Amino acid sequence: MGFFDRFSTDIGIDLGTCNTLIYVRGKGIVIDEPSVVAVEKGTKKIVAVGSDAKQMLDRTPGNILAIRPLGDGVIADIDSCQILIEYFIKKITPKHQLIKSLRMKIGIPSCITEVERRAVVEAALKAGAKEVEVVAESLAAAIGAQIPIYEPAGHMVCDIGGGTTEVSVISLGGMVVTHSIRVGGDKFDEAIVNHIKNTHNLRIGKGAAERLKIQIGSAAAEKTIEKMEIKGTDAITGLPRRLEIDSVEVREALKEPVTKIVEEVKNVLGLTPPELAADIIERGIIMTGGGSMLRELPKLISKETGVPVILVERPLECVALGAGQAFELFKDMTADRMIYDSLS
């Protein structure tokens, strides 16, 4: 550890649409909570943050507003995002360590604009960081998944988060090809909400849709058909109603966003140089992110591409782990340079 490292706290952040994960060097993942802030209307006084605030989504009285500061993988409300980061930093930093300077590396989608990138950096600086760098999510995910990114060989990473899916081919420490689309776990939930409303005239919340997705959702047919009861509001009468849904119908609801992800993987494979494509056929496609945990999705992508697909052991943690570990890995090269050189 260098002299200045002793006086700094290095953290890696996966500032996700659904969840925020924070990695502290030497401690590992210390925060894994929903990216939600609840405030009083008018005064903007903080009522709750993280897990407590998520329970308030769609349940708040008129004077309380529950906000998700990020949408489609980028900052939608910079003030709420600053509150979110500040809250988590205070939660993990003992008082006697407050004199240390904070250095942050934050995973972001490569599809964001320069304005959106600056909003991420600005929110982190306002939250107390002394140094902030951003790193492409798929590159951070590759590091967190322990992929040897500096090898002269092709590695493909498909990172499916709450707001975006990023597919990249990495070789010699940089991204040779990278594409990102604003489709992820949130779009899965929206697809279920819309399908049930259009098919059964039943309005349900995103929380109920998320439970359906997790418990009986899948990307491809399974041997058994599962069923689950949900509760919602009848779109015609306005009265509460129960409905039993099976896994076949949930799979049908998820078909459109799942197909977009599969097509994006195919698209990136088609743009990959032949030598690197040969490496990927041999090594497989590495899947990370919470969205990749949808049942049968790795199997479907493998079937559609003809390439082996490996779901990492802890997909939710890869971006935060990789962003934090990048402090050691990128000593001679900033994450910003790696992103924008590879995208130019």
Disulfide bonds with the S-S distance in Angstrom:
none
